Amino acid sequence: MSINASGSTFLKLNLITIILLFVLILAGGVVRSTGSGMGCPDWPKCFGRYIPPTSAAELPADYKNSYTEKRLAKNQKFSKMLDAFGYDKLATRLRNDRSILVPEEFNSARTWTEYINRLIGAISGIFLLLVAIYSFKYSKTNLSIVILSVFNLLLVGFQGWLGSIVVSTNLVAWIVTVHMLLALAILAISIATYHMARTTGRYKIQVKPVIAVVTLIVLALSILQITFGTEVREKIDAISSHLEGSYRDSWVSRAGAIFHQHRDMALVVLALNVVLYALIRKGFSRHSLQQQIMSFSFLMIMLQIVTGILLSYWALPPYAQAIHIVLASLVFGAQFYLLLNLFTTVNVQEARK
């Protein structure tokens, strides 16, 4: 295979991987909003099978006790790890959490929802592996692409292990947040390697510092806002569990300060994006890639606000929850890609070749 051909394959694989990662975030949002996270009590298989059961008659004998014992053993190992890193209180709380010993009742819809989520994750992992393999085409021209692609593959492996902990610990709140932030990190690395490969042989330009600074601030606030949103969801989950799924229309009002912080931060994010949009319009031509990315990002923010209103005033409809987190990840991805493209422009002569 020629160098140009392998480079083109790398770009295609990387772009498909980025799309799959967004689909995976959507699938994760569906799992969370439908309460399907414990649809499969074991990992990586589901009820000990590669294809999960569709009815209770297909379940393994005495599966509840069997998987409870396995989860308990895994949690003991994880608790020892927490002890080693100085998180003694958390380790003790995990050891004494009796809810882990209460198995979920079988629900085929939730089982298959979680299984599809895992399947998309596995496909994404395969594409990340292919991206890492094809990245070696750039070993002589841009070693950073190789290093980042391989590191991303290792990060996905760690994310998979963390996913097993999420299941084993019955969705311990802070682990879910870390799981989401790692997903954004994997997405960002994929976008970065795609950009680096796509802009090989292009000139660098100097952008006004104020645009770069505002973009960095907006990107940081988006990450913070996603973190707040995840914590709001964790609070809602705790309220839902306490009320046993009842009084759904009161969950938001019971969420407390973290919900108000998330809502207020949305106004700050919107205001800064309006400023950034004005700066991009002034600093780049109408048909530039930078202005196209900013327009897309702003559209996603407006749609995200709409879904946020739906969540607040229409008792957290599950479809809105899943869409809300996907829109947040799209905003993050667009803003990160905008930042990368603030410093790169096409070498016109090479583009004509």
C-alpha positions in Angstrom: 0.0 0.0 0.0 1.4 3.5 -0.9 2.0 6.1 1.7 -0.8 8.3 0.3 -3.3 5.4 0.3 -2.5 4.5 3.9 -2.8 8.1 5.0 -6.2 8.3 3.4 -7.2 5.1 5.1 -6.1 6.5 8.4 -8.2 9.6 7.9 -11.3 7.6 7.0 -10.9 5.2 9.9 -10.3 8.1 12.3 -13.4 9.9 11.1 -15.5 6.7 11.4 -14.1 6.3 14.9 -15.1 9.9 15.9 -18.7 9.2 14.6 -18.8 5.9 16.5 -17.7 7.7 19.7 -20.6 10.1 19.5 -22.9 7.2 18.9 -21.5 5.5 21.9 -22.1 8.6 24.1 -25.7 8.5 22.8 -26.0 4.9 23.7 -24.6 5.6 27.1 -27.1 8.4 27.6 -29.9 6.0 26.7 -28.6 3.4 29.2 -28.5 6.0 31.9 -31.8 7.6 31.2 -33.7 4.3 31.1 -31.9 2.9 34.1 -30.4 0.0 32.1 -26.9 0.3 33.6 -27.4 -2.9 35.6 -29.2 -4.7 32.7 -26.2 -7.1 32.5 -24.9 -8.1 35.9 -21.6 -9.3 34.7 -18.9 -7.9 32.3 -17.8 -8.3 29.5 -20.4 -11.0 28.9 -24.1 -10.6 29.7 -25.5 -13.3 32.0 -22.5 -15.4 31.0 -23.4 -15.2 27.3 -22.1 -13.3 24.3 -25.7 -12.9 23.1 -27.9 -12.0 26.1 -31.2 -13.8 27.0 -34.6 -12.5 25.9 -36.6 -14.2 28.7 -36.1 -15.3 32.3 -36.3 -19.0 31.2 -32.9 -18.6 29.5 -31.1 -17.3 32.6 -28.4 -19.4 34.3 -29.4 -21.4 37.3 -29.0 -19.5 40.6 -27.6 -16.6 38.6 -28.5 -14.0 41.3 -26.3 -15.6 44.0 -23.5 -16.4 41.5 -23.2 -12.9 40.1 -23.5 -11.3 43.5 -20.6 -13.3 44.8 -18.5 -12.4 41.8 -19.3 -8.7 42.1 -18.5 -8.8 45.8 -15.1 -10.3 45.1 -14.4 -7.7 42.5 -15.4 -4.9 44.8 -13.1 -6.2 47.5 -10.2 -6.0 45.0 -11.3 -2.5 44.0 -11.5 -1.4 47.7 -8.0 -2.6 48.3 -6.9 -0.4 45.3 -8.7 2.6 46.8 -7.0 1.9 50.1 -3.6 1.9 48.4 -4.3 5.4 46.9 -5.5 6.8 50.2 -9.2 6.7 49.7 -9.9 4.8 52.9 -13.3 6.2 53.6 -14.6 5.5 50.1 -13.2 1.9 50.3 -14.9 1.4 53.7 -18.2 2.7 52.3 -17.9 0.4 49.3 -17.2 -2.6 51.5 -20.2 -1.9 53.7 -22.6 -1.1 50.8 -25.3 -3.7 51.2 -27.2 -2.5 48.1 -24.5 -4.3 46.0 -25.7 -7.6 47.4 -29.2 -7.0 46.1 -29.4 -8.2 42.5 -31.4 -6.5 39.8 -34.5 -8.3 38.6 -34.2 -9.5 35.0 -35.7 -7.0 32.5 -35.1 -8.0 28.8 -35.5 -4.4 27.5 -32.9 -3.1 29.9 -30.6 -6.1 29.3 -30.6 -5.5 25.5 -30.2 -1.7 25.9 -27.1 -2.3 27.9 -25.9 -5.0 25.6 -26.3 -2.7 22.5 -24.3 -0.1 24.4 -21.5 -2.6 25.0 -21.6 -3.8 21.4 -21.2 -0.2 20.1 -18.3 0.1 22.6 -16.6 -3.0 21.2 -16.9 -1.8 17.6 -15.5 1.5 18.6 -12.6 -0.3 20.3 -11.9 -2.2 17.1 -11.8 0.9 15.0 -9.5 2.6 17.6 -7.2 -0.4 17.2 -7.2 0.0 13.4 -6.5 3.7 13.8 -3.5 2.9 16.0 -2.2 0.4 13.5 -2.5 2.8 10.5 -1.0 5.6 12.5 2.5 4.1 12.1 2.4 5.5 8.5 3.2 8.8 10.2 6.1 7.4 12.3 8.7 9.4 10.3 6.6 12.5 9.4 4.6 13.1 12.6 5.4 10.8 15.5 2.9 12.6 17.7 0.1 10.9 15.7 1.5 7.5 16.5 2.0 8.2 20.2 -1.5 9.7 20.6 -3.2 6.9 18.7 -1.5 4.2 20.7 -2.2 6.1 24.0 -5.8 6.4 23.0 -6.0 2.7 22.5 -4.6 2.1 26.0 -7.0 4.7 27.4 -9.9 2.8 25.8 -8.7 -0.4 27.6 -8.7 1.5 30.9 -12.2 2.9 30.1 -13.4 -0.7 29.5 -12.0 -1.8 32.9 -13.6 1.2 34.5 -16.9 0.2 32.8 -16.7 -3.1 34.6 -16.2 -1.3 37.9 -19.3 0.9 37.1 -21.3 -2.3 36.8 -19.7 -4.0 39.8 -20.2 -1.1 42.2 -23.8 -0.6 41.1 -23.0 2.7 39.4 -21.1 4.5 42.2 -21.6 8.2 41.5 -18.1 9.6 41.0 -17.0 6.6 38.9 -19.8 7.5 36.4 -18.5 11.0 36.2 -14.9 9.9 35.6 -16.2 7.4 33.0 -17.8 10.4 31.1 -14.8 12.6 31.3 -12.6 9.8 30.0 -15.0 9.4 27.1 -14.4 13.1 26.3 -10.7 12.6 26.5 -10.8 9.7 24.1 -13.0 11.8 21.7 -10.6 14.7 22.0 -7.5 12.6 21.1 -9.3 11.1 18.1 -10.2 14.6 16.9 -6.7 15.8 17.4 -5.0 12.9 15.5 -7.6 13.4 12.7 -6.7 17.1 12.5 -3.0 16.5 12.7 -3.1 14.0 9.8 -5.4 16.2 7.7 -3.2 19.3 8.1 0.1 17.6 7.1 1.9 20.0 4.8 -0.1 23.1 5.7 1.1 26.4 7.0 0.7 27.7 10.5 -0.9 31.1 11.0 -1.0 33.5 14.0 -4.5 34.1 15.3 -5.4 37.0 17.6 -4.6 36.0 21.2 -8.0 37.2 22.4 -9.8 34.6 20.2 -7.6 31.8 21.3 -8.0 32.8 25.0 -11.8 33.1 24.7 -12.0 29.7 22.9 -9.9 28.0 25.7 -12.2 29.5 28.4 -15.3 28.4 26.5 -13.9 24.9 26.1 -13.0 24.7 29.8 -16.5 25.9 30.8 -18.1 23.3 28.5 -16.1 20.5 30.3 -17.1 22.0 33.7 -20.7 22.2 32.6 -20.7 18.6 31.5 -19.2 17.6 34.9 -22.0 19.6 36.6 -24.6 17.9 34.4 -23.2 14.5 35.3 -23.4 15.4 39.0 -27.0 16.6 38.6 -27.8 13.2 37.0 -26.1 11.4 39.9 -28.2 13.5 42.4 -31.4 12.7 40.4 -30.5 9.0 40.5 -30.2 9.2 44.3 -33.5 10.9 44.6 -35.2 8.4 42.3 -33.8 5.5 44.3 -34.9 7.1 47.6 -38.5 7.7 46.3 -38.5 4.3 44.5 -39.3 6.0 41.2 -42.3 7.9 42.5 -43.0 11.7 42.4 -41.0 12.1 39.2 -42.1 15.7 38.7 -40.5 16.7 42.0 -37.0 15.2 41.3 -35.6 18.4 39.8 -36.8 20.6 42.6 -35.1 18.2 45.1 -31.8 18.2 43.3 -30.6 21.3 45.2 -27.6 23.5 44.6 -25.9 21.5 42.0 -28.9 21.9 39.7 -28.9 25.6 40.1 -25.2 25.8 39.4 -25.7 23.8 36.2 -28.5 26.1 35.1 -26.6 29.3 35.9 -23.5 28.0 34.2 -25.6 27.4 31.0 -26.3 31.2 30.9 -22.5 32.0 31.3 -21.6 29.4 28.6 -24.2 31.0 26.2 -23.0 34.5 26.8 -19.3 33.6 26.2 -20.2 31.7 23.1 -22.0 34.8 21.8 -18.8 36.7 22.3 -16.7 34.0 20.7 -19.2 33.9 17.7 -18.7 37.6 17.2 -14.9 37.3 17.4 -14.9 34.5 14.9 -17.1 36.4 12.5 -14.8 39.4 12.7 -11.5 37.4 12.5 -12.3 34.9 9.7 -14.0 35.0 6.4 -17.6 34.1 5.9 -17.0 30.8 4.3 -14.0 29.8 6.5 -13.9 26.5 8.3 -13.6 28.3 11.6 -16.9 30.2 11.1 -18.6 27.0 9.9 -17.5 25.2 13.1 -18.6 28.1 15.3 -22.0 28.2 13.6 -22.5 24.5 14.2 -21.4 24.8 17.8 -23.8 27.6 18.5 -26.7 25.7 16.9 -25.9 22.7 19.2 -25.8 25.0 22.2 -29.3 26.4 21.4 -30.7 22.9 21.0 -29.0 21.9 24.2 -30.8 24.7 26.0 -34.1 23.5 24.6 -33.5 20.0 25.9 -32.5 21.5 29.2 -35.8 23.3 29.5 -37.6 20.1 28.6 -35.7 18.3 31.4 -36.5 21.0 33.9 -40.2 21.5 33.3 -41.4 18.2 31.8 -40.3 15.8 34.5 -37.0 14.6 32.9 -38.3 12.7 29.8 -35.7 10.0 29.1 -35.3 10.9 25.4 -34.4 14.5 26.4 -31.7 13.2 28.8 -30.0 11.2 26.1 -30.2 14.0 23.5 -28.9 16.5 26.1 -25.7 14.6 26.8 -25.0 14.0 23.1 -25.5 17.7 22.3 -23.1 18.5 25.1 -20.5 16.2 23.6 -21.0 17.6 20.1 -20.5 21.1 21.5 -17.3 20.0 23.2 -16.0 18.3 20.1 -16.8 21.3 17.9 -15.2 23.7 20.2 -12.1 21.6 20.5 -11.9 21.2 16.7 -12.3 25.0 16.4 -9.4 25.5 18.8 -7.2 23.3 16.7 -8.2 25.1 13.5 -7.4 28.5 14.9 -3.8 28.0 14.2 -3.8 26.1 10.9 -4.7 27.1 7.4 -4.5 25.3 4.0 -1.4 25.7 2.0 -3.2 26.8 -1.2 -0.6 25.5 -3.6 -0.6 22.0 -2.0 -4.4 21.9 -1.9 -4.5 22.5 -5.7 -2.2 19.5 -6.2 
